[in-house]
């Protein structure tokens, strides 16, 4: 479901709740269903319980009950336009600030924003890095270049790609429940299994893989620094792994994708990559929330 279609009004939320109540769903089941589809724009569990109870008691209408003294002239096209202009000028503006500007109540402002403008307020999402305009332009150009390379041969190109990534691996091997099973006599207490704590010790694993699976995994020895020379040696090993495990891949031409980490861009690493005969695919600056190579194919 698209983001636009998932932003339902309160009345539409209640209509969905009413439908599920008619189908015998519990408030918990209704809430879980709505969250799975609407995600952040789903109503709260409290609201689901309230309206589920009302519909179970025989309520027919999804509209709010009329309130005594409620001004009916506040929700006008002119006020909607004014509020929309204020919100678009300052996305962080508070309800009370808009209410003061229009000389009305916060409740009416909230109603206009939620019901008539179909807007919600969300906290900013944390991202590891914001791209500069130059980074964005470079990313756009790199994407265009890759699309041109692919053309109508997406399967062939993906089959030629080899990629690499580094990750930290903790040194502990938890025993499975199956492995911990023991023979006991009738009446004996069953054995206890204590939770295994993660060890403070960890290793850096460098993994090379392609569309067919893992080609090479290297664990950095303790006391060793990951530098350009070490990575250059790994590139030579990766080439040998391609020769041994992917017959004919080298002759078809390997397209190599790596990020812009310093060990990857060091002079000795660049020379080692040339020596492998791999053709390097340009990796653009990271998107705020996407390292593109990880989504080419699973490990």
C-alpha positions as CSV (number, residue, x, y, z in Angstrom):
1,X,0.0,0.0,0.0
2,X,1.4,3.4,-0.9
3,X,2.1,6.1,1.7
4,X,-0.7,8.3,0.3
5,X,-3.3,5.5,0.4
6,X,-2.3,4.5,4.0
7,X,-3.1,7.9,5.4
8,X,-6.8,7.4,6.3
9,X,-9.0,9.8,8.1
10,X,-10.4,9.0,11.6
11,X,-13.8,8.2,10.1
12,X,-12.2,5.8,7.6
13,X,-10.3,4.2,10.5
14,X,-13.6,3.7,12.4
15,X,-15.2,2.1,9.3
16,X,-12.4,-0.4,9.1
17,X,-12.8,-1.2,12.8
18,X,-16.6,-1.6,12.3
19,X,-15.9,-4.0,9.4
20,X,-13.6,-6.2,11.6
21,X,-16.0,-6.1,14.5
22,X,-18.8,-7.4,12.2
23,X,-16.4,-10.2,11.3
24,X,-15.9,-11.2,14.9
25,X,-12.4,-9.9,15.3
26,X,-11.1,-8.8,18.8
27,X,-9.7,-5.3,19.4
28,X,-6.2,-6.8,19.6
29,X,-6.6,-8.6,16.3
30,X,-8.1,-5.5,14.7
31,X,-5.2,-3.3,15.9
32,X,-2.5,-5.8,14.7
33,X,-4.2,-6.0,11.3
34,X,-4.3,-2.2,10.9
35,X,-0.7,-1.7,12.1
36,X,0.5,-4.3,9.6
37,X,-1.1,-2.4,6.7
38,X,-1.1,1.3,7.8
39,X,2.1,1.2,9.9
40,X,2.8,4.6,11.4
41,X,-0.6,6.0,10.4
42,X,-2.6,3.3,12.2
43,X,-4.8,4.5,15.1
44,X,-3.8,3.8,18.6
45,X,-4.8,0.6,20.5
46,X,-6.9,2.7,22.9
47,X,-8.8,4.2,20.0
48,X,-9.4,0.8,18.5
49,X,-10.7,-0.6,21.8
50,X,-13.0,2.3,22.3
51,X,-14.7,2.1,18.9
52,X,-14.7,-1.7,18.8
53,X,-16.7,-1.6,22.1
54,X,-19.1,1.0,20.7
55,X,-19.8,-1.0,17.6
56,X,-20.2,-4.2,19.7
57,X,-22.8,-2.3,21.7
58,X,-24.8,-1.6,18.6
59,X,-23.5,1.8,17.4
60,X,-24.1,2.4,13.7
61,X,-22.5,5.8,12.9
62,X,-18.7,6.3,12.4
63,X,-19.1,10.1,12.9
64,X,-18.3,11.9,16.2
65,X,-21.3,12.7,18.4
66,X,-22.3,16.4,18.1
67,X,-20.9,18.5,20.8
68,X,-22.9,21.3,22.6
69,X,-21.8,24.7,21.5
70,X,-19.4,23.4,18.9
71,X,-18.7,26.1,16.3
72,X,-19.6,24.9,12.9
73,X,-18.1,27.8,11.0
74,X,-14.5,27.2,12.0
75,X,-13.9,24.6,9.3
76,X,-14.1,26.7,6.2
77,X,-12.2,26.6,3.0
78,X,-10.5,29.9,4.0
79,X,-9.3,28.6,7.3
80,X,-8.1,25.4,5.7
81,X,-6.0,27.4,3.2
82,X,-4.7,29.6,6.0
83,X,-3.6,26.7,8.1
84,X,-2.1,24.9,5.1
85,X,-0.1,28.0,4.3
86,X,1.2,28.2,7.9
87,X,2.1,24.5,8.1
88,X,3.9,24.5,4.7
89,X,5.9,27.6,5.8
90,X,7.0,25.9,9.0
91,X,6.6,22.2,9.3
92,X,7.4,22.3,13.0
93,X,4.8,24.8,13.9
94,X,2.7,24.0,17.0
95,X,-1.1,23.7,17.2
96,X,-1.3,26.5,19.8
97,X,0.7,28.8,17.5
98,X,-1.8,28.3,14.7
99,X,-4.7,28.6,17.1
100,X,-3.4,32.0,18.3
101,X,-2.9,33.1,14.7
102,X,-6.5,32.2,13.7
103,X,-8.1,33.1,17.0
104,X,-9.6,29.6,17.4
105,X,-9.1,26.5,19.6
106,X,-6.3,23.9,19.3
107,X,-8.9,21.2,18.9
108,X,-10.4,22.8,15.8
109,X,-6.9,23.4,14.3
110,X,-6.1,19.7,15.0
111,X,-9.3,18.6,13.3
112,X,-8.6,20.7,10.2
113,X,-5.0,19.4,9.9
114,X,-5.9,15.7,10.5
115,X,-9.4,15.4,8.9
116,X,-9.3,18.0,6.1
117,X,-5.6,18.3,5.2
118,X,-4.9,14.6,6.0
119,X,-1.6,15.4,7.6
120,X,0.2,13.9,10.6
121,X,3.2,15.0,12.6
122,X,6.2,12.6,12.9
123,X,9.5,12.9,14.5
124,X,12.6,13.2,12.3
125,X,14.1,9.8,11.4
126,X,17.8,9.4,12.3
127,X,20.1,8.8,9.4
128,X,23.9,8.1,9.5
129,X,24.8,10.7,7.0
130,X,23.2,13.5,5.0
131,X,24.3,13.9,1.5
132,X,25.6,17.2,0.0
133,X,24.1,18.5,-3.3
134,X,27.3,17.3,-5.0
135,X,26.9,13.8,-3.4
136,X,23.3,13.6,-4.6
137,X,24.3,14.6,-8.1
138,X,27.1,12.1,-8.2
139,X,24.7,9.4,-6.9
140,X,22.2,10.3,-9.7
141,X,24.9,10.1,-12.3
142,X,26.2,6.8,-11.0
143,X,22.7,5.3,-11.1
144,X,22.2,6.5,-14.7
145,X,25.6,4.9,-15.6
146,X,24.6,1.6,-14.0
147,X,21.2,1.6,-15.8
148,X,23.0,2.2,-19.1
149,X,25.4,-0.7,-18.3
150,X,22.5,-3.0,-17.5
151,X,20.3,-2.2,-20.5
152,X,18.0,-5.2,-21.1
153,X,20.5,-7.7,-19.5
154,X,19.8,-7.3,-15.8
155,X,20.3,-11.1,-15.1
156,X,23.6,-11.3,-17.0
157,X,25.0,-8.2,-15.3
158,X,24.0,-9.3,-11.8
159,X,25.5,-12.7,-12.5
160,X,28.8,-10.9,-13.3
161,X,28.9,-8.8,-10.1
162,X,31.1,-9.7,-7.1
163,X,30.8,-7.5,-4.0
164,X,32.4,-7.3,-0.6
165,X,31.6,-6.1,2.9
166,X,33.1,-6.1,6.4
167,X,31.3,-6.8,9.6
168,X,32.1,-7.5,13.3
169,X,31.5,-11.1,14.5
170,X,31.3,-11.8,18.2
171,X,33.1,-14.9,19.5
172,X,30.4,-17.0,21.2
173,X,28.6,-20.2,20.2
174,X,25.3,-20.6,22.0
175,X,24.2,-24.2,22.5
176,X,20.8,-24.9,20.9
177,X,17.9,-26.3,22.8
178,X,18.2,-29.5,20.8
179,X,21.9,-29.8,21.7
180,X,21.2,-29.4,25.4
181,X,18.7,-32.3,25.6
182,X,19.6,-35.0,28.3
183,X,18.2,-38.3,29.3
184,X,16.5,-38.1,32.7
185,X,14.6,-40.6,34.9
186,X,11.0,-40.1,35.8
187,X,10.7,-37.7,38.7
188,X,14.1,-36.1,38.1
189,X,14.2,-32.4,37.6
190,X,14.9,-31.3,34.0
191,X,18.3,-29.9,33.3
192,X,18.8,-26.1,33.3
193,X,20.2,-24.1,30.5
194,X,21.7,-20.7,31.3
195,X,21.6,-17.9,28.8
196,X,25.0,-17.5,27.0
197,X,26.3,-13.9,27.2
198,X,27.9,-12.3,24.3
199,X,31.7,-12.3,24.6
200,X,33.5,-8.9,24.6
201,X,35.9,-10.4,22.1
202,X,35.0,-9.9,18.5
203,X,36.6,-10.5,15.0
204,X,36.2,-8.5,11.8
205,X,34.9,-10.7,9.0
206,X,35.4,-9.7,5.4
207,X,33.0,-11.4,3.0
208,X,33.1,-11.6,-0.8
209,X,30.0,-13.0,-2.5
210,X,28.0,-13.0,-5.7
211,X,24.5,-14.0,-6.9
212,X,25.4,-17.7,-6.4
213,X,26.5,-17.3,-2.8
214,X,29.6,-16.7,-0.7
215,X,33.0,-16.8,-2.4
216,X,35.4,-16.0,0.5
217,X,35.2,-15.3,4.2
218,X,38.3,-13.9,6.0
219,X,38.6,-13.4,9.7
220,X,41.1,-10.7,10.7
221,X,43.6,-12.2,13.1
222,X,43.8,-10.6,16.5
223,X,46.5,-8.0,16.7
224,X,46.3,-7.4,13.0
225,X,45.2,-4.1,11.5
226,X,43.0,-4.0,8.4
227,X,44.9,-1.8,6.0
228,X,45.5,-1.4,2.3
229,X,48.1,-4.1,2.1
230,X,45.9,-6.6,4.0
231,X,43.0,-5.8,1.8
232,X,45.1,-6.1,-1.3
233,X,46.0,-9.7,-0.3
234,X,42.3,-10.4,0.2
235,X,41.6,-9.3,-3.4
236,X,44.1,-11.8,-4.7
237,X,42.4,-14.5,-2.7
238,X,39.0,-13.4,-3.9
239,X,40.2,-13.7,-7.5
240,X,41.5,-17.2,-6.8
241,X,38.1,-18.1,-5.2
242,X,36.3,-16.9,-8.4
243,X,38.7,-19.1,-10.5
244,X,38.0,-22.2,-8.3
245,X,34.3,-21.8,-7.6
246,X,32.9,-19.9,-10.6
247,X,34.3,-21.5,-13.8
248,X,34.1,-19.2,-16.8
249,X,33.1,-16.1,-14.7
250,X,36.5,-14.5,-15.0
251,X,36.5,-14.8,-18.8
252,X,33.1,-13.2,-19.0
253,X,34.3,-10.3,-17.0
254,X,33.8,-9.7,-13.3
255,X,32.1,-6.5,-12.2
256,X,33.4,-5.6,-8.7
257,X,31.4,-3.4,-6.3
258,X,32.9,-2.1,-3.1
259,X,32.2,0.9,-0.9
260,X,34.5,3.9,-0.5
261,X,36.2,2.9,2.8
262,X,39.8,4.1,3.1
263,X,41.2,0.5,2.9
264,X,39.4,0.1,-0.4
265,X,40.6,3.3,-1.9
266,X,44.3,3.1,-0.8
267,X,46.9,3.1,-3.6
268,X,48.0,-0.5,-2.9
269,X,44.3,-1.7,-2.9
270,X,43.6,0.1,-6.2
271,X,46.7,-1.5,-7.8
272,X,45.7,-5.0,-6.5
273,X,42.2,-4.5,-7.9
274,X,43.7,-3.8,-11.4
275,X,45.9,-6.9,-11.0
276,X,42.8,-9.1,-10.5
277,X,41.4,-8.1,-13.8
278,X,38.1,-7.1,-12.2
279,X,36.2,-4.1,-13.6
280,X,35.2,-1.7,-10.9
281,X,31.7,-0.4,-10.6
282,X,31.6,3.1,-9.2
283,X,30.0,3.2,-5.8
284,X,28.3,6.5,-5.1
285,X,28.3,8.2,-1.7
286,X,26.0,6.5,0.7
287,X,22.4,7.3,0.7
288,X,21.2,8.3,4.2
289,X,19.5,4.9,4.7
290,X,20.7,2.6,1.9
291,X,24.0,0.9,1.2
292,X,23.0,-0.2,-2.3
293,X,25.2,-3.3,-2.8
294,X,23.6,-5.2,0.0
295,X,20.4,-5.4,-1.9
296,X,21.7,-6.8,-5.2
297,X,21.3,-10.3,-3.9
298,X,21.4,-12.1,-0.5
299,X,24.4,-13.6,1.1
